[in-house]
Amino acid sequence: MALIDSHAHLDFYNETPTEREEVLRRAYAAGVQTILAIGIGDGPATMHQALDIAAATAGPGLPKVYASVGIHPQEAAHATAEALERLAELAARERCVAVGEIGLDYYHVENPDIDVQQEAFVAQMRVAAEARKPILIHCRTSELATAQAKERFGAADAWEDLLALIEEHWTKPGYRPGYGHGLGGIMHCFSGSVEQAERSLAAGFHLSFAGNLTYPKAQGIRDAAAMAPGGRILVETDAPFLAPIPLRGQRNEPALMTHTAAALAAVRGISAEELAELTTENFKKLFPSAR
């Protein structure tokens, strides 16, 4: 049974000189044979790291690693002209299959202002459109945030803002030369409602489910996972975050994705083997160069 982890932060595994290789070998042994390494780094200055990891990972007992590159909404204030130019250069590289994770985050009080986040998001959609690469979406609303964040971001809804910007700057046919219509992308670590899932699917996105699918209070996520068309679902770890039940609270890694995959299969009433085959095919269709 071969699985693909569609979202992992491999650059976090650097506590020892051999930690990352050990993590990758455990992943391969668990059946995770391909990983999409997310290239946001600690900000634009280090967003190349996932590409470096992808280029350096080869050999028996190791998964294939592809990479994305992007400026996370928490780093939107650093999406300068120079950073966007660098993003475009990295996005054009063969091993880069997507731009992301990009989007909006109204969860942390210290995050950039809404207009700054939105401007960076739109600018990166343009880069992705020019590079003809799908986008990986991060969306975190202030609904469950601290009181300070709620006060700062007010009634703004990250999902509504995100979907409106996608419609205007990504999916609208004929918006401009190089528009993103038809490229699609992934709603990474989908944590929204069934309605938000339906709107995301209508916009051409895949829904990727992470370890929080397994949490007791995540029935809304499971409902979305059950209703999504089979051809539009993926599975991920978001490692080193969001370890699934029964390992919640531990440091996550790609090898642990088998728990999330089993939970997603159960939600959809199919076998783990069928789920692995389905999500692998979905990933390869979305990223045809990741073969």
N, C-alpha and C positions, 0 to 999 in steps of 0.2 A: 504493500500500500504506500503510494508516494503522495506526499502532501506538499503544498507550497505555502509558505508564510509570506503573506502579501504586505507585511509592514513590521519591520523590526529595526531597532536602533542599535546596530552592531558596534558603533563607535563607543558605546558605554562600557564594553567589556575590555577594560584596559588596566584592571587592578594589578595584574601580574603580566609578565611578558608572554605567557602562554594561555592566558584566560580565554581570549577570543577563539583561538584554535580549539581549545577544549570544548567551548560552547558549540562551535560549528560541528565538531565530530559527534557530540551527543545528539545534535539535531539530525545529522545524517543517519545515525544508528536508530533513531526513533522514526525514521521514514520521511523526515522533512528534507527533501532533496533539492529544493530551490527556495531562495530567500530574496525578498526585495528589501535592500538596506536603505534606510531613509536618510537622505543627505541634508539635514538642517544644521548639524553640528551644534556649536554653542552660539551660532549667529553666522552671518554671511562670510566672515573670515575663515570659517572652518567647514563650510557646507560641501567642500570637496572630499571630505573624509570617507563618505560612503563609497564614492567612486574609487578611491584608493584601495579600500578594503575589497571591493569587487574585483579589481584588477589583480590583487595579490592572492586571491583565494582560488586555488586550483590544486587538483590532485586526488588520488583515491581516498575515499572515506570522508570527503568534504562536499557540501552542497554547492550547487551553482549559485553565485551571488550576482544579482543585478542591483542597480542603484537608482535613486531619484536625487534631485537637487532642488532646494527651495529655501525660502525665508519664512520661518514660522511667524504667525501673527504676533506672538509675544516679542519678536524682534523686528516688528514692522518699522519702527523708527529708524532702523539701520538699512532700510531698503533704498539706498541712495542710487543715483545714476550709475556710479561706479560698481555698486553691488549688483545691480540689475544687468549691467554689461557682462560682469563675471558670470552671473547666473546663465545668461544666454550662451556664453562660451561653453560652460559645463554641460548645459542641457543638450547641446549639439553632439556630444560625445556618444560613441556607439553603445557603450555599456550603460548609459543613462536611458531609462525607459519611460520616465515620468518626471513631472515637475511637482514637487510637494515635499512635505505637507504644507499646504497654504490654506488660508481661509480667515476665519474670524474667531476671536476668543474674548468674551465679555465676562469671564469667570473670575479672574484675578484683579484685584483693585489696582495693582501696579502695572497692568498692561497698558499699551499705548492707547491714545484717544481713538474713538471709533473712526473718525475721518482718516486718521493715519493708517489704521488697519485696513480700511476699505481701499484706500489708494494703493497700498502695497499689494493687496489681493488682485486688484484690477490689472496693475502693472505686470504681475507675474502670470496672469492668464494670457496677457498679450505675448509674453515671452514663450509660453507653452504653445500658443497657437502658431507662432512663427516657426517653432521647432517641430511642430506637428507631433507633440507628445501629450498623452492624457495627463490629467491633474489629479492629485491626491488631496482630498479635502479634510481639513480640521475644522470642526465647528463645536464650540462650547459656549453655551448661553449663560447668562447671569442668574437664571432661575433658581439654581441651587447654591449660589455663591454666598459669600459672607455679606453681612449687612453693609459693610463699607463698599463692597463692589456693587451691590444693588443700588446704593445711594449714588455712586459715581456714574454707572451706566443707565440708571433709571429704567424707563419702560422699554428701552431698546431690546429687540429680540434678535439674537444672532442668527437664528435659523431663517427668519423672515428676510433679514438683510442679505444673508448669504444667497438664498435662492433668487432674490431679486437681482443681485449682481450677476449671478450665473446666467440668468435669462437674458440680461442686457448685454453682457460682454463675452459669453461663451457659447450658448446654444442657439441664439437667434440666427437663422440662415441669412447669409448675405449682409451681415452687419458691417463687415469690412473685409478687404483682402487678408487672408490668413486667419480668419475667424476660427473659433474652436468647434464649430458645429460638426458633429460626427466623430470627434475625437474621444469624447466621453471621459471617464475617470472613475475614481473610487471615493465613496463616502467612508472614510477610514474610521474604524472603531465605532460603527454606527450605534448611536445611543438615543436616537430620536423616537418619535411616535410613529404609529402606522401611517398617519396622514403625511408626516414628513418623509417617511420611506416612499410612499406613493409618489410624492412630488419629486423626490430625488430620482426615482426610476423613470418618471416621465421626462426628466431632463437628460436622460441617457446615462445615468451613473449606475455603477455596481455598488452593492452594499457589502461591506466587509465587517465580519463579526469577530470580536476579541473576547478575552477571558471574562469580561463583565457580563456576557451572555449567560454565564453559569451562576451568577449571584442571585440569591433568593428574591431580592426586590426588583429584579430586572425583567418582570413579566412583559412590560411594554416592548423591550428589545426582542424577547422571544416571539411575541406576537408579530412583530415586523419580519423576523426571520422566517416565520411560518408562511406569511403571505407573499413574500418576494418570489418572483419567477425563478425557476431553477437555474436559468442561464445567466442570472445576474447576481449571484452570491459568491462571496469569497470568505476566507478565514485567515486570521492573523493573530499575532501575539501582542503587538505593540511593546514587545520586550525592550527593556527590562521591567516594564510596568504591567499591571493588571493580570497577575498570575491567576489562573482559573481555580475554581473549586476542584479538588480538595486542597490546593496549595496556596490559596489566597493569603496575601501578606508576605509571601516569600518573593525573592527576586525572580522575575520571570525570565524565560529564555525560549528560543524556538522549539526545543525538544518537548516542551510542555504543551505545545499546541494540540497534541493528540487529545487532551481532555476537552478543549473547546470544540474540536472537530467532532468528537463523539457526542457532545451536547447538541451541537447544531444538527447532526444527523438525526438524533432522537426527536428534536423539535419538528423536523421535516418528515419523520416517519420513514427514513431510509437507513440503509446500513452504513457503517463507517467507511467501508470500501467504496460504496456508491458516492458518498459525499466527497471522498478524496478524488475520485475520477472526475466528478462534476466540477469541483472548484479548480482543479488543475486545468481542465479544458477551458473554463471561463477565463482564467488568468492568461493562458496562451493566446486566446482570441483577442483579449484586450491589449496584450503586449506581444504582438507577433514576432518581435525580434528576440524575445526571451525564450529561445528554443534550445 
